Amino acid sequence: MRHNFDEIINRRVSECKKYEAACYPEDVLPMWIADTDFAVPAEISEAIQQRAKHPCFGYPIESFEFEEAAARWERVRFGWNVDPHWVKYANGVLPFLMYAIRAYSYPGDKVVIQPPVYPPFSAIVRNNGRQLLENRLMQDENGKYQIDFDDLEKKLKDPRTKLFFMSNPHNPAMRCFTLEELKRIGELCLKYNVLVISDEIHCDLTYQGYKHIPFGSISEEFANNCIVLINPSKTFNIAGFRTGAAIIPNKRIRDNIEITIVNNKNYGRTIFGMLTFVTAYTKCDYYADEMMQYLQQSRDMMMAYMKERIPRIKLAEPEATYLMWLDCRDLNMTQDELKAFMFNKAKLGLNDGATFGTGGTGFMRMNIACPRSTVEQALEQLEKAVNAL
Ligand SMILES: Cc1ncc(COP(=O)(O)O)c(C=O)c1O
């Protein structure tokens, strides 16, 4: 491998939220928020250092390199022929959810989400005065989350439903939706005239046997009824640079989003954000490949370990993401007890499953995007704590 993913880096000295904001004691392993403990690719470090030598950092030009880099990534990695003119910038993926809400619904209108899901989805809907409709994902006998399509149709059919927020690959359900599932979703959204906002920020993070399909690549009709959101932040550990891209093939939708961005005066780009985004999406394919090889081994090791040595906590087969969704319901604890157990006994700083909304209670989320030795240590601590119960 060109990159060393085993390297242990002291992040406590880098104003890092994962290690510092939570104020964890030294003996608690922080494995929560979704960034990695890996160094960025050498190409990104070099680009930053090179630019930092120039002493001026005023307003940057809006070079078209950003749009071209996003289009290239989709084309080369997923075979979707994206026209760079379809690409819009924002300082994160989340602002686009807000733009879509403001451009495509009125207060009181409804937005469908699939809980348990990334918490800001529901917050952003509620905080903008819209109503939430939940199409709850349901686990099958293997713990794999499935879509209840009858329920989804019911929710989309509601005349006040304007938007469908999809997380694909799904955080925290670890699902990489299949072509068949995406087609059924897309057909239903067309039928009931609901715009699809497909958050594909975890698109690079699929495991062997699973292939990410950009929603807009499926058909022209789907492309004309969606906004696809991407960001190199999760893959290349550059969330701190605050970038995000929306791919909007339909001109009318694109213009409406542009008006919303301009009306909200939210259009400034950052010098280092542009630089890291473009470098990641044009020069660092090898890093994404190598990181997934590394994570594949960590994920396989973890699955085997959990099954054999911690069977009371269940981990369904992760199809994608480095965020492991742990089903702790067999421990028979209240959510407060579970959180205290993980923190005080297992010494692990995890995400509280309940914050992911309906269906999240009894679960905890563990981020394994760190050196494998840390994952091994975490599993040993967890095993010891469960055995002591
Ligand atoms: C599904 C999903 N969407 C969006 C984000 C955050 O996006 P951004 O930091 O680009 O706003 C995350 C971060 O964990 C996520 O998991």
The ligand as an ORCA input file, in Angstrom:
! r2SCAN-3c Opt
* xyz 0 1
  C     -25.530     10.781      5.683
  C     -24.709     11.993      6.002
  N     -24.976     13.151      5.386
  C     -24.267     14.274      5.657
  C     -23.247     14.266      6.578
  C     -22.501     15.526      6.873
  O     -22.282     16.238      5.746
  P     -21.528     17.628      5.707
  O     -20.484     17.620      6.774
  O     -20.963     17.672      4.335
  O     -22.566     18.690      5.893
  C     -22.941     13.076      7.241
  C     -21.877     13.041      8.246
  O     -21.710     12.122      8.980
  C     -23.685     11.907      6.942
  O     -23.419     10.739      7.537
*
